[in-house]
Amino acid sequence: MLLYAEVEIFLPTCHSLKDKRSILKRIKKRLSQTLNITIAEMDYQDLWQRTMLAIATVSDSNEINEQVMQQAFQIIDSFPEVERTLTNVENR
């Protein structure tokens, strides 16, 4: 089973694309080191203070997928320089 999420993030402290990339690099590194997930920036690559991340996790249990996704959201929320604004989750 596959669980997929699109997470829109606001980065109010960013003043350049370099700032944004630095923060996203740390977020993606922590997520990939901690959890067995796939993560990619999907939209708003040219905007300083906004991004859309796609996160996917696969396992034989929907319950495990849900737990992993919730852990991913907690990790994202632990970064003080970002605000998670919209989150869409769907089973595929």
N, C-alpha and C positions, 0 to 999 in steps of 0.2 A: 504494500500500500504506500501511496505517496501523499504527503501533506505539503501544500504549497502556500506561501504567504507573500503578499506584497506589502512592504512597510514603508510608508512615507515619513520622512524625517526632516525636521526643521533644525538648522544649525545657526542660531542667532549670533554667535560670536565670530563667525567666519567673515573675513574681509577680502578673501581671495580664493581662487580655485586651489592654490597650494595649501592653504589652511584646511579647506574641505577635504582634499585628498589625504592629508596627514591624519585627520580624525577618522576618516573612513578606513584607512589602512589599518589603524589600531583596532577598530571595531571588527573588521573582517578577520584580522589575525587572531584576536581573542576568541571569536566564534568558531573559527576552523580548528584552533588548538583544543578548545574545550569540548566541542560537540561534533558529532559526525553529520555535518550538514554541508550543503552547497549554498553559496551566497554570491550574488553579483549585483552591481549597480545597474539598474534597468532604465532609469529616466533622469532627466534634469542634470545631465553631465555638465552642461555649460552654465548652470546657475550656482552661485556661491553658497547660498543659504538653504538649499533645498535638494533633496535626493530621494530616490525610490530604490529600495533594495528588494530583491527577490530572494527568498529563502526556501529551500526544499529539503525535506528529510524523507528517507525511505526505510521502512521496516515491515515485518510481517504482522505487526500489531498497530492498530490505530491508536490505542492507548499510549504506547511508547512514543509514537509520532507526536501526539498532543503534548506529552511531557517534555520532549526535546524542544518543541516549538516554544513552549512557555519559558523554558530555560533560556532560549535565544532572546526572547523579548525581555527577560530580566537582565540579561547581559547588556543589551542595547540601552535599556533604561538606566543602567548603572553609570553610564557616561554622562557627567554633568553638563557637557557642552552640547548635547543633543536633546531634542524633544520629539518623541514619536507621536505623530499627529493622526495618521490613518493607518489601520491595519486590516487587510482583507485576507482571510484564511479560507482555503478550500481543499477538499479531498479530491484527488484525481486518480 
